[in-house]
C-alpha cells in the first residue's frame, strides 16, 4: 500500500467541495428567485395543472307526489358555444368552411325557430370578429341563445366538427365548463330543476334561483336542508392535457320528500278553477282539498289573472291571503253560541224586511230588496246566510262581554297558528277586545264591532285556516294540522316520517258538532248552497259572499271587489274530503254559492268519480229479462242460432200473429193455435212484409215465399225496400232490397 499523498489528495477534495458549494448556492439562489421574483408566474402555471379543495355539489333530492310521481327533479341542462380562436389554432378553418352548410342545415332542423340561413349568418358573424380584431366575444360565441336538455345537446354534439371529443374541463361553481380544443365546441353544464307536471301546485312545490342551487320559495325552500345534501371535496391534477378528479370527501346526495299532493286531484281542481274564472272573468281563484282523517293537503290551487289574460300561479293566496272571509265565518259564530249553551236550534230571530238598525248602522241581508226573510230559526239563519239573523243572535248574548265571544272563537282553533311550511303563510287575525286604562271603556272596540265580526268582517282569516276549521267539523270535532309532506326517502328507503298531527281533540262538544253537521248539510240540500251539491252523494258546507276592503279606501273605492267562497265536505254522511273554493272578482253578479259552489261541485264529483270502482254486473237490471230481438224469418235458422247462444226458443207462443189485430187474441188450445196459424199465413201471402232490419237470407225468404222475385243491392242488413210493407202483391212483381252494413 502506497503512502497517503496529502499534497495531491487535498486539492482534489477542496475542488469538489467548492464545486458542490457553488452548486448548492446556485440551487438556493434559484429557489429564492423562483419563490420571490417568479412566484406569481409559477403560481399561475400551477393553477393550470392542479386545483385543490374543489367543492363538488351533490344531486338534489326529488319532490314526489303522494303516489310517488315526480313533481320536481334535477336534470342537466346545457348552454353551447364555439371558440373560433381555438378552431383556428387547431388548423380546422378549411374543415369548418367545408362543413358549415351542413352544420347550419342540421341546426335549423334541431331548432325549427331559426332558419339555416340565419344560423349561417350568426356563426359567420362570430368568426368574422376573431378574424378582424381577435375580439374576445368570439371566444365564447353562443350557438343557441337558451339552455337545452341532454337529448338536444346530444343531437348538436353529433354534428360534423362538433363531434370531436372533449379534452378539457373546469368548474365555475354553479356549472361545469367542457370544451374540445380541436373543434372549439364548448358547453356549460348546469344542474337545473325541472317539474314534469309543469305549473301544477307551482307555488307550493317551489322553485330555484336560476341555475344556482338556491331555493326561492315553497317546499323547495322549507325542506332545503333535506333536499340539498352535503358538498364533497376533490382535488384535480392535469395529466396528458386532461384533468383527473381525485376524490377527497364524496358528496352526500339529498333525500327525496314525499308530499301529500295527489296529481289527479290537483289537475282536476286547477281545471275547475280556471274554467270558472274564465267564465265569470274572475281575478283570483283558490282551491284547497284536504283529507278529513289525516289533514293531508291533496290539492292546492292559486290562480291569478295576468296582464296577458292568462291565469297563472303568482302568489300562494291559499296560505297568505288575510282577507275578511264573509259568510263562511258565520258557521263559527253559530257554533260558539250552541256550544256554550246560549241557545239551541229552536231559537227564533226576527230579520224583518231584510234591513235592521245596529247601533247607528244598517245591517242588510242579501235579499233586502225582495223583502227579507222575516222570522227565522237558528238553522235557517245559516241556510239562507242571514246577516241580520246571525249578528242579532251573537249580539244578544255577547254584547256586554265581547271578549268571551272571541275567547270562544279561539277555542274552536280557527285562529291557531297552523305552522304551515310555506313562505308567506300567516295565522288568522281575530281581534281581542281590550279595556282602556280606566277599565270602563273598550280601547279597540265599538258597538258595531261584534255584529260585523259575527258575519265575517272585522277579522282576517286565510283560506287554509277556514278549511281546517270546517275539516274539524267533518272529523267529528278533531282538528288536524294541515300536512304537506309525509315522508323523507333515500334510495327507496324511508328515513323519516311526518305522521298526522292532532291540534285539538275537540273544537266543541260532540252534540254541538252533530247539530252543525246537520245544519251544513241542509245549507246544500235546501239552502243557498244547492249548486255545490250532487245527485250522487250528500254535500255539506256554507256559502260566503263578502265585499273586499281596499285599505284606507274602504269598501267603496272604485269598482266593488268581492270574495266569493264555499267551504264544506263530502260525502256528508261519511266525510272523506273537505274543500274550500275562494274567488275574487270585480263587480256584479257575485255569488258564493252560484260561482264558488259550482267549482266545489265539479271538484267533489270529479274526486269521487276517480275513486269509483264498479262491477260490470251491477249495470244489469235485475227487473228485466234479456231477450234477443229476432225478426220474422226462417224460424228453424233462428232457433239454431238462439240455441248456440244459450237461449231456448219459446215453442208455446200464444200471442196474436198480427200486431194490433184483436181478432185472434189468445189461442186457448192447440186447435185454436193451428187455426190462427193457418189464417195468419193465408192473409199474409197477399201483402209485402216489412223486412227492414233483417239480414239478406231472412228477407229473401219472407218475400219470395209470397211469389215475388227479390233483387239485392249492397251487403249487410236491409235498410230500404222498393215495395212498401202492406203493398198488395201482383203477379210478376220485383222487390229491390237495399242493404247496408
C-alpha positions, 0 to 999 in steps of 0.5 A: 500500500502506497503512502497517503499523498496529502499534497495531491489528495487535498486539492482534489477534495477542496475542488469538489467541495467548492464545486458542490458549494457553488452548486448548492448556492446556485440551487438556493439562489434559484429557489429564492428567485423562483419563490420571490421574483417568479412566484406569481408566474409559477403560481399561475402555471400551477393553477393550470395543472392542479386545483385543490379543495374543489367543492363538488355539489351533490344531486338534489333530492326529488319532490314526489307526489303522494303516489310517488310521481315526480313533481320536481327533479334535477336534470342537466341542462346545457348552454353551447358555444364555439371558440373560433380562436381555438378552431383556428389554432387547431388548423380546422378553418378549411374543415369548418368552411367545408362543413358549415352548410351542413352544420347550419342545415342540421341546426335549423332542423334541431331548432325549427325557430331559426332558419339555416340561413340565419344560423349561417349568418350568426356563426359567420358573424362570430368568426368574422370578429376573431378574424378582424380584431381577435375580439374576445366575444368570439371566444365564447360565441353562443350557438343557441341563445337558451339552455337545452336538455341532454337529448338536444345537446346530444343531437348538436354534439353529433354534428360534423366538427362538433363531434370531436371529443372533449379534452378539457374541463373546469368548474365555475361553481354553479356549472361545469365548463367542457370544451374540445380544443380541436373543434372549439365546441364548448358547453356549460353544464348546469344542474337545473330543476325541472317539474314534469307536471309543469305549473301544477301546485307551482307555488307550493312545490317551489322553485330555484334561483336560476341555475344556482342551487338556491331555493326561492320559495315553497317546499323547495325552500322549507325542506332545503336542508333535506333536499340539498345534501352535503358538498364533497371535496376533490382535488384535480391534477392535469395529466396528458392535457386532461384533468383527473378528479381525485376524490377527497370527501364524496358528496352526500346526495339529498333525500327525496320528500314525499308530499301529500299532493295527489296529481289527479286531484290537483289537475282536476281542481286547477281545471275547475278553477280556471274554467270558472274564472274564465267564465265569470272573468274572475281575478283570483281563484283558490282551491284547497282539498284536504283529507278529513282523517289525516289533514293531508293537503291533496290539492292546492290551487292559486290562480291569478289573472295576468296582464296577458289574460292568462291565469297563472300561479303568482302568489300562494293566496291559499296560505297568505291571503288575510282577507275578511272571509264573509259568510263562511265565518258565520258557521263559527259564530253559530257554533260558539253560541250552541256550544256554550249553551246560549241557545239551541236550534229552536231559537227564533230571530226576527230579520224583518224586511231584510234591513235592521238598525245596529247601533247607528248602522244598517245591517242588510241581508242579501235579499233586502230588496225582495223583502227579507226573510222575516222570522227565522230559526237558528238553522235557517239563519245559516241556510239562507246566510242571514246577516241580520239573523246571525249578528242579532243572535251573537249580539244578544248574548255577547254584547256586554262581554265581547271578549268571551265571544272571541275567547270562544272563537279561539277555542274552536282553533280557527285562529291557531297558528297552523305552522304551515311550511310555506313562505308567506303563510300567516295565522288568522287575525281575530281581534281581542277586545281590550279595556282602556286604562280606566277599565270602563271603556273598550280601547279597540272596540265599538258597538258595531264591532261584534255584529260585523265580526259575527258575519265575517268582517272585522277579522282576517282569516286565510283560506287554509285556516277556514278549511281546517276549521270546517275539516274539524267539523267533518272529523267529528270535532278533531282538528288536524294540522294541515300536512304537506309532506309525509315522508323523507326517502333515500334510495327507496328507503324511508328515513323519516316520517311526518305522521298526522298531527292532532291540534285539538281533540275537540273544537266543541262538544260532540252534540254541538258538532252533530247539530252543525253537521246537520245544519251544513248539510241542509245549507246544500240540500235546501239552502243557498248552497244547492249548486255545490251539491250532487245527485250522487252523494250528500254535500255539506258546507256554507256559502260566503259572499263578502265585499273586499276592503281596499285599505284606507279606501274602504269598501267603496273605492272604485269598482266593488271587489268581492270574495266569493267562497264555499267551504264544506265536505263530502260525502256528508254522511261519511266525510272523506274530503273537505274543500274550500273554493275562494274567488275574487272578482270585480263587480256584479253578479257575485255569488258564493254559492252560484260561482264558488259552489259550482267549482266545489261541485265539479271538484267533489264529483270529479274526486269521487268519480276517480275513486269509483270502482264498479262491477260490470254486473251491477249495470244489469237490471235485475227487473228485466229479462234479456231477450234477443230481438229476432225478426220474422224469418226462417224460424228453424235458422233462428232457433239454431242460432238462439240455441248456440247462444244459450237461449231456448226458443219459446215453442208455446207462443200464444200471442196474436200473429198480427200486431194490433189485430184483436181478432185472434187474441189468445189461442186457448188450445192447440186447435185454436193455435193451428187455426190462427196459424193457418189464417195468419199465413193465408192473409199474409201471402197477399201483402209485402212484409216489412223486412227492414232490419233483417239480414239478406237470407231472412228477407229473401225468404219472407218475400219470395215465399209470397211469389215475388222475385227479390233483387239485392243491392249492397251487403249487410242488413236491409235498410230500404225496400222498393215495395212498401210493407202492406203493398198488395202483391201482383203477379210478376212483381220485383222487390229491390232490397237495399242493404247496408252494413 
